[in-house]
Amino acid sequence: METRASSRKRKLAALESAEEVRPNPVVGARGEGVDYISRLPNEVLGEIISLLPTNDAACTQILARRWRPLWCSVPLNLDFDHLRRGHRIRSNELGDRLSRILHSHRGPGLRLHAWADDEASYDAVEECLSSPALDKIQELEVDFDFETAVPASFFSSSSPTLRVLQIGRCSISDATVHGLQFPMLKQLGLDIVDIKSERSFCDMIACCPVLDCLHMSTCYGVKCLRINSPSLRRIGVRNHSVADNLILDQLIIENAPRLETLLNLQHEFTDLHISVLCAPKLQNLGFFISSTNIVFGSNDVEVTLYIQVIRKICTHVYCL
């Protein structure tokens, strides 16, 4: 005779078998409660995980047995800020945490957002960039400590695959860009950067043969910069005063045959003189609360706008 306990076990086993067979539980007549996420292939789930902040992406391993191996194989998105969020991690402990992540992760490196404002964090960034896990990194964003002269070796290991590069609070010299090549770089951002010479800036642009977008925010150290690029389509400039430093006050577009958009994104009245010598496809000029003097070849145009404006200046601006 079957006991009550054994009968209960048999019923529970039958219910568990039924749950395994049923792929997508549905609650309600209109399909509420359908587990659509479980229907997604691993490739799609991996793309979702790779877009999450580092801590959130790692936590997906506890969602279900199927999710456990996914994070270790998807493209790695490393963000120093997210690693410290919710955890009291000192700079000298950050390296150990990063080492554990890099050694356990088998997927390719996608993005590194970091700060290198002391010796420990600087070493941590260098370790990340030299790790095989970031051999094919595509996006790199690093903020320094205002006095750091970035060496060329800092970027050399990642330069072949980079598509986006954003650096801030540092200085760029001839030694920084010597020997560098960014064959796939599409977007370059310079934020509060001390440019030691016009040559170092020109060499950095020259080592990016497919550069599409250039954004410069508070570049100082030189008064005049010249841009020559066969690939650039968009340029954005934001100029702020920097105490006791020489700020950029003249931008010359010498040769930019594909340039379509030029934006001067000022937030204060700092004069910036722009000369356009050769940009046959330039159509859009944008200004924000700024008084800007623009020269097209030999034609001097005074532009003063107090609201953000994007307008077509002309259908074609030929080399003058």
N, C-alpha and C positions, 0 to 999 in steps of 0.2 A: 504494500500500500504506500503510495507516494505521500511523503510528509509535506507539511505546509512550507517548510524552508526550501526543500528541493523544488517544489512547485514554483516558488517565487524566483529561484535562480533560473529555472527554465524559461519563465516569462521574460525576465530581464535579458537573457541571452537572445531570445527571439526579437525583442525590441531593438537591441543593439545591431543585430543583423539587418533588420529593416532599415535602420538609420544609415548603415553603410551602403545599402543598395540604392536608397533614395538620394540622388545627386544634389538636388536643389530644393530644399523645403520651401513650400509656399504657404503663406498665411493670408487669408482673405480672398475674395472673389477677383480683385483687381491685381493680384500678384504681389501685394505687399509682403515683405519678408523674404523675397527671393535673394539668394546669396549670389549676386552677380559677380562679385570679386573672385569667388572660387572657380568661376567659369573661365577666367582669364588665363591665357597661357603664361608660362614662367617668364618668357621674354618680356611681356608687357608688365608683369609685376616687377620685374627687375628694373625697367625704365622708371616706374613710379618710385621705387625705393631709392634709386640713384639721384632723384630730385629732392629728396628729403634732407634736412639738416643731419649732421653726423650722428648725434645721439638718437634722434628719432628713427633714423634708418637702422641703427643697430638694434633698437628695441623691437623692430618688426619680427625678430627671431622668436619672440615669445607668443606671437599671435596664434600660430598653429604649427604642427609638425612640418607641413609643406613649406612654410616660410623660413624654417631654420637655416637651410643652406644657401638661401637666395642672397642675403646681404654680403656674404663672403665672396660671391662670384660676380656681383654687379659692378658697374663703374663706380669708383670710390669718389665721394664728395667730402673732402676734409675741410672743416671750418674751425679755426681755433676758438672763435667766439662761442660757437655752439658746443664745443667740447667742454668749455669752462662753465657754460650756463647750467645752473643747478648743481654744480660740483665745485667745491672749494679747492681748485687745483692751482698750485703755485707754478711759476715759470719753470723752476727746476724739476717739477714733477711732470710737466707737460711732455717732455721728451720720452719719459718711460711709457706714458699712456699712448703716445703716437707710435712708439716702437712696437707695442703689443698689437695695435691696429694694423700696422703695415705688415707685420709678420704673419698675422692670421688671415689677411685679406688676399684672395687669389685673383680678384678681378682687376681690370685695368684702372689706372688713375684717371679721373675726369677733371677734377677741379681742386685747387688748394687756395683757400683764403686764409691768410696768416698775418701776424704782426711780428716784427723782429726788433722790438724796442729795448732789449737788454741782451746780454751775452747768451743766457740760457735759451731764450726764444729764438735768437739768431741761429744758434747751433741746431735747434730743433727743425727750423726751416731747411737748413742745409742737409740735415739727415733725410728729411722727406724728399727733397729734390734728387738726392743721390740714391734713393731706394728703388729697386727694380719694380716695386708696386706702382711707381709714378713715372715709369719709363715713357709712357705715351700720354702724359698729361696734356690737356687741351686748354685749360683756363688757369691762370695764375694771378693772384692779387695779393700784394704784400705791402704793408705799411712799416716804415722804419722809424728812426728816432730823431729826425731832422739833421743829424750830423753824419750819418753813415754814408760813406762813399761806396757805392755798390760795385763789387768787382765783377769782371766778365764771367768768372767761374761760377758765379751765383746762378746765371741763366744758361750756361753752356750745356748742361745735361738735359734741359727741358726744351731748348730752342727748336729742335727739328719738328716737334709736333704741336707747339703752342698755336692757338687760334686767337686767344684773348690774353692780353697782358696789361695789368694795371699796377703801377708802382707809385708810392707816395712817401713824402717826408724824407727825401734822400737827395743825394747829389749824383749827377751823371757827368763823368769826365771822358776824355779820349780813351783812357785805359778801360773804362767800363764797357764801351762798345767795340773795342778792338777785337777783331776776329769773330764777332757775333754774326750769326745768320738766322733769320726767322723766316724760313721759306713758306710757312703756312699761316703766318700771323695776319689776321683780318682787322682786329681792333686793338688800338694802343691808347692807353690813358696815362697821363702824367699829372699827378696831383700834388701841389706844393713841392716842386722839384727845383733844386738849384742846378742849373745848366752851366757848367764851367766854361764852355766855349761854344760858339756857333758851329764849329766843325763837329763837335761831339753830337749835336742835335742832327746835323745833316747826315752824319754817318749812321745814326740810329734809324733815320727814315730810309736811308739807302739799303740797309740790311733787311728791309721788309718789302720784298718785291710784289706782294699781292695785297698790301695794306689797303683796307677799304675805308676805315673810320679812324680819325685822330681826334682825341679830346685832350685839351691842355687847360688845366685849372691852376692859376697862380704859379706860373713858371717864372723864375727870376734868375739873376746872375748875368744875363745879357740883355741888351736893350732891343736888339733886332734879330729876328729869325727869318730865314728863307726856306721856302718849301718847294722841293722838286720831287715829284712822285708821279710815275706813269699810271698808278692804279687808284690813288685816293679819290673817293667820291663824296666824302663828308668830313668837314672840319668844324669843330666846336672849340671856342676860346672863352675862358672865364678869367678875368684879370683882377686881382685884388692887390692892395698895397701890402708890402711886407716890410716891417720896421727895419731901418738901416740896411736895406738890401736894394739892389738895382732891379727894378721890375721891367718886364717886357712892355715896350711902348710902340713897337713897329713890327708888323707882320707882312712879309712880301711873298706873294704867290708867284714865283718865277715861272714855273712850268708844271701845270696840273691838268693834262688834257682830258681827264675823266671827271674832274671836280664838278659836282652838281649843287651842293649845298654848303654854305658858309654861315655859321652862326656865331654871333658875338653875345655871349650870355652874361652881361655885366649886371652886378647888383649894386654898384656904386659908380660914381663919376670918376673913373680913371681913364684918361685918354689912351686910345689905341688907334694908331694910324695903320690902315690896311691898304696895300697896293696889290692890284691884280694885273699881272703882266701877260700871262697866257693861261686862260681857262675857258676854252671855247664852248664847253657844255654847262657853264655856270648859269643856273636859273633861279635859285632860291637864296635870298639873303635874309637873315633873321637877326633882330636886335631886341634887347630887353632893357628898358630904362637906361639908355646909353646915348652918348653923343659920339659919333664915330665919323672920322674922315676917311673916305674911300677914294682911291685913285685907280681908274681903269686906264692903263697905259698913260697917256698924257692928259686924260680928262679928270679933273678934280671935282668930286661930288661931295658936298657936305650933307650928312644925313643926321637928323636929330629926331628920335622917336621916344615916346614915353609909354608905349604899350608894346606888348610883344607882337611883332608883325612878321609874317612870312609872305613874301610877295615875289612875283616874277619880275625881275628888273628888265630883262629883255629875253627874246627867244634865243638868241645866240650872242655870246660875247667873244669876239674873235681876238686873236693875238694882235695887239696894237703896237 
